[in-house]
Amino acid sequence: MSRIFVTGGSGRLGRSVVAGLAGAGHHVISVDRDAIPADQLPAGVVQETGDLLAPGEAMRLLRETRPDAVIHLAAIAVPFSAPEDVILATNTRLAYAVISAATELGVRKIVTASSPTVLGYGSPAGWLPDSFPLDERTTPKPWNAYALSKLIAEQTVQMFAAAQGEKIRYAAFRPCYVISPEEWDGAPTQQGHTVAERLADPALSAPALFNYVDARDVADFLDVLLQKMDSIPNGETFFVGAADALATVPLAGLLPSFLPGSGALAGGLTGTSPAFAVTKARDLLGWEPKRNWRTELKTSTTLNDETTALLVTAGSKETS
């Protein structure tokens, strides 16, 4: 069992990461500016509040809790949800403050969250990759402050890895569009739509190239990553996504409608193939996503009539 310090532990992804790691037997310290009600904390989780941007606060909390590993999730999590300069300054300062303090204190394993948006899809100037599926070899081309801040977070762990050698292990991960457990049951997703609505109307998921991941699978990934960090190259970055796309029809036919010029590139994305590959995580770590929209929505017992109707309509489109 490890002592794991999770920043942003009260957030959409953070809550599932904290619960998943605690369920795997780790002692988890959840750190956030805002506390969640104590009765919502998994058994054994310690909650700390603090502003990690305040001078010395990350160092204080890390020194007091003495973790074996740090997982940094805290950030302004939605592009354009604040002025661009605020997003860039906040996210880069948070990453540097946490990673540098953990490094100075000799925390053995340090992981930071990045984002698939570093690749640059959705650029108003147009964007096409060299090939599909997208993976860690795809050239990053960030076009907004959020995406740039996440690429800088990746480069921050790589910088520290270059300076520390093998003394401290670092990694970054790019979680796809996160769907939390309650969102399978009809709660609004980050953009305000339900999962069923995103499936029924491809235009809602097209801006993210139909990527997604169950938050619990991210927690499982992080548990495996922490176990394997000593045996993989230092400073690696991983995509973390579902094994399929958040779509009811193959992306080979769907992507060209929303991404001009992608017809030939997307031709191999047949069946349920996603646009984002997790091959690296599979090969280096042995991690596989366990959950997808078909299993999670179909097994839910709280779907309302409207949601069911949306899925039936989407299913008829898939088979037509």
C-alpha positions in Angstrom: 0.0 0.0 0.0 1.3 3.5 -1.0 0.6 6.9 0.4 -0.7 8.9 -2.7 -1.2 12.7 -2.7 -3.9 13.6 -5.3 -4.3 17.2 -6.2 -7.7 18.3 -7.5 -9.2 15.4 -5.6 -12.7 17.1 -5.3 -13.0 17.4 -9.1 -15.0 15.4 -11.6 -12.0 13.1 -12.4 -10.4 13.5 -9.0 -13.3 12.0 -7.1 -13.1 8.8 -9.1 -9.3 8.7 -8.9 -9.4 9.1 -5.1 -12.1 6.4 -4.8 -10.4 4.0 -7.1 -7.0 4.3 -5.5 -8.5 4.0 -2.0 -10.4 0.9 -3.2 -7.2 -0.6 -4.5 -5.8 -0.4 -0.9 -3.8 2.8 -1.1 -3.8 5.5 1.6 -5.0 8.6 -0.3 -4.6 12.2 0.6 -7.1 14.3 -1.4 -6.0 17.9 -1.8 -8.2 20.7 -3.2 -9.3 24.3 -2.6 -12.8 23.1 -1.9 -13.6 20.2 0.5 -16.3 17.7 -0.2 -18.7 16.5 2.6 -16.9 14.1 4.8 -19.6 11.5 4.4 -18.8 11.4 0.6 -15.2 10.5 1.2 -14.2 6.8 0.7 -13.1 5.1 3.9 -9.6 5.9 4.8 -9.2 8.9 2.6 -7.7 12.0 4.2 -8.9 15.4 2.9 -6.7 18.5 2.9 -7.7 21.9 1.7 -5.3 24.6 0.4 -4.5 26.9 -2.4 -1.6 25.3 -4.2 -0.8 28.6 -6.0 -0.1 30.3 -2.7 3.7 30.5 -2.1 5.0 27.5 -0.1 1.6 25.8 0.1 2.4 22.8 -2.0 5.6 22.3 -0.1 3.8 22.6 3.3 1.2 20.1 2.4 3.6 17.6 0.9 6.0 17.9 3.9 3.2 17.3 6.3 1.7 14.3 4.5 4.9 12.7 3.3 3.5 10.7 0.3 5.2 8.0 -1.7 3.6 9.3 -4.9 2.0 12.5 -6.3 -0.8 12.6 -8.9 -1.4 16.1 -10.0 -4.9 16.7 -11.4 -5.7 20.3 -10.2 -6.2 22.8 -13.0 -8.7 25.0 -14.8 -10.2 22.0 -16.6 -12.3 23.5 -19.4 -10.9 25.5 -22.3 -12.1 29.1 -22.6 -13.8 28.9 -19.1 -11.5 31.8 -18.0 -9.4 34.4 -19.8 -6.6 32.8 -21.8 -3.9 34.4 -19.8 -5.5 33.2 -16.5 -5.8 29.6 -17.8 -2.1 29.5 -19.0 -0.7 31.1 -15.8 -2.9 29.0 -13.4 -2.3 25.6 -15.0 1.4 26.0 -15.6 2.1 27.5 -12.2 0.1 24.7 -10.5 2.0 22.0 -12.4 5.4 23.6 -11.6 4.6 24.3 -8.0 3.4 20.7 -7.3 6.1 18.9 -9.3 9.0 21.0 -8.1 7.9 20.8 -4.4 7.5 17.0 -4.7 10.9 16.7 -6.4 12.6 18.8 -3.7 11.2 16.6 -1.0 12.2 13.5 -2.8 8.8 12.0 -3.5 9.6 8.9 -5.5 6.9 8.9 -8.1 5.3 12.0 -9.7 2.5 12.0 -12.3 0.8 14.9 -14.0 -2.4 15.1 -16.0 -2.2 16.4 -19.5 -4.9 16.4 -22.2 -5.5 15.1 -25.8 -6.2 18.7 -26.7 -2.4 19.2 -27.0 -2.7 17.7 -30.5 -4.5 20.8 -31.7 -7.8 19.4 -33.2 -10.5 21.9 -33.5 -8.2 24.7 -34.5 -10.2 27.5 -36.3 -7.4 27.6 -38.9 -8.0 23.9 -39.7 -6.2 20.8 -38.5 -5.4 17.4 -39.9 -3.0 14.8 -38.4 -0.5 12.8 -40.4 -2.5 9.6 -39.7 -5.2 7.9 -37.6 -5.4 6.6 -35.0 -3.8 9.4 -33.0 -1.2 8.4 -30.5 1.8 9.7 -28.5 3.8 10.1 -31.7 1.3 12.5 -33.2 2.8 16.0 -33.3 1.3 18.4 -30.7 0.0 21.6 -32.2 -1.8 23.4 -29.4 -3.9 26.4 -30.4 -5.3 27.7 -27.2 -4.1 28.4 -23.7 -5.6 25.3 -22.1 -3.9 23.0 -24.6 -0.6 24.9 -24.3 -0.7 24.7 -20.5 -1.1 20.9 -20.7 1.8 20.5 -23.1 3.9 22.6 -20.8 2.9 20.3 -17.9 4.2 17.3 -20.0 7.4 19.2 -20.7 7.8 20.1 -17.0 7.9 16.4 -16.0 10.3 15.7 -18.8 12.6 18.6 -17.7 12.7 17.2 -14.1 13.3 13.7 -15.4 16.2 14.9 -17.4 17.6 16.7 -14.3 17.0 13.9 -11.8 18.0 10.8 -13.8 16.6 7.7 -12.2 16.4 9.1 -8.7 12.8 10.1 -9.1 10.3 8.7 -11.6 8.0 11.0 -13.6 5.1 10.4 -16.1 2.3 12.3 -17.7 -1.1 11.1 -19.0 -3.7 12.4 -21.4 -7.2 11.3 -20.3 -9.8 11.4 -23.0 -13.1 13.1 -22.4 -13.9 12.0 -18.9 -17.3 10.5 -18.1 -17.9 10.0 -14.4 -20.1 7.2 -13.0 -23.1 9.5 -12.4 -23.0 10.7 -16.0 -23.9 7.2 -17.2 -27.1 7.5 -15.2 -28.1 10.8 -16.9 -26.2 13.5 -15.0 -25.0 16.3 -17.4 -21.4 15.9 -18.8 -18.9 18.6 -18.7 -20.5 20.4 -21.7 -24.0 20.1 -20.3 -25.3 17.3 -22.5 -26.1 13.8 -21.3 -24.1 10.9 -22.7 -27.2 9.7 -24.5 -27.6 13.1 -26.2 -23.9 13.0 -27.3 -24.5 9.6 -28.8 -27.7 10.6 -30.5 -26.3 13.8 -32.0 -22.8 13.2 -33.4 -22.2 17.0 -33.7 -21.9 17.2 -29.9 -18.9 14.7 -29.7 -17.3 15.7 -33.0 -15.3 18.6 -31.6 -13.5 16.0 -29.4 -13.2 13.5 -32.3 -15.5 11.2 -30.4 -12.9 10.4 -27.6 -14.0 9.5 -24.1 -12.9 7.5 -21.1 -14.7 6.2 -17.9 -13.2 8.0 -14.9 -12.9 4.7 -13.1 -10.7 3.4 -15.9 -8.4 6.4 -15.4 -8.1 5.4 -11.7 -7.2 1.9 -12.7 -4.7 3.2 -15.2 -3.0 5.3 -12.5 -2.9 2.4 -10.1 -1.1 0.3 -12.8 1.2 3.2 -13.8 2.4 3.7 -10.2 3.2 0.0 -9.9 5.1 0.0 -13.2 6.9 3.3 -13.1 10.2 1.8 -11.9 10.4 -0.5 -14.9 9.5 1.9 -17.8 11.5 4.8 -19.3 11.3 7.9 -17.2 9.2 10.9 -18.2 6.8 9.0 -20.5 3.4 10.3 -21.7 0.4 8.1 -22.2 -3.0 8.4 -23.8 -5.8 7.0 -21.6 -9.1 6.3 -23.4 -11.9 3.9 -24.0 -11.4 1.1 -26.5 -14.1 2.4 -28.7 -15.5 5.8 -29.9 -18.4 7.7 -28.4 -20.4 7.2 -31.6 -23.0 4.7 -32.9 -21.4 4.4 -36.4 -17.8 3.8 -37.5 -15.6 6.8 -37.5 -14.4 6.0 -41.0 -17.7 7.3 -42.3 -18.4 9.8 -39.5 -15.2 11.9 -39.2 -15.1 13.2 -42.8 -18.5 14.9 -42.1 -16.9 17.0 -39.3 -13.2 17.1 -40.2 -12.8 18.2 -43.8 -10.1 16.4 -45.7 -9.9 13.4 -43.3 -11.6 10.8 -45.5 -8.5 8.9 -46.5 -6.9 9.3 -43.1 -9.9 8.0 -41.3 -10.5 5.1 -43.6 -9.0 2.5 -41.2 -11.3 3.5 -38.3 -13.8 0.8 -39.0 -16.2 -0.9 -36.6 -15.9 0.6 -33.2 -12.3 1.8 -33.5 -11.6 5.1 -31.7 -9.6 8.0 -33.1 -7.2 7.8 -30.1 -5.1 4.7 -29.5 -4.0 3.4 -26.1 -1.5 1.0 -27.6 1.4 2.5 -25.6 -0.3 2.0 -22.3 -1.2 -1.5 -23.3 2.3 -2.4 -24.4 4.3 -0.7 -21.7 2.0 -1.2 -18.7 -0.4 -4.0 -19.6 -3.4 -1.7 -18.9 -6.6 -2.1 -20.7 -9.8 0.0 -20.4 -12.6 -2.1 -19.0 -15.7 0.1 -19.6 -17.4 1.5 -22.6 -20.7 3.3 -23.4 -22.4 0.1 -24.5 -21.9 -1.8 -21.3 -22.3 1.2 -18.9 -25.5 2.6 -20.4 -27.2 -0.8 -21.0 -26.6 -1.9 -17.4 -27.8 1.3 -15.8 -31.1 0.9 -14.0 -31.8 4.6 -13.8 -32.1 5.6 -17.4 -35.3 7.6 -18.0 -37.6 7.3 -20.9 -36.1 10.2 -22.8 -32.6 8.8 -22.6 -33.8 5.3 -23.7 -35.6 6.9 -26.7 -32.4 8.7 -27.7 -30.4 5.5 -27.6 -33.1 3.6 -29.6 -33.0 6.3 -32.2 -29.1 6.2 -32.3 -29.2 2.5 -32.6 -31.5 2.6 -35.6 -29.1 5.0 -37.3 -26.3 2.6 -36.6 -28.0 -0.3 -38.4 -29.6 1.6 -41.2 
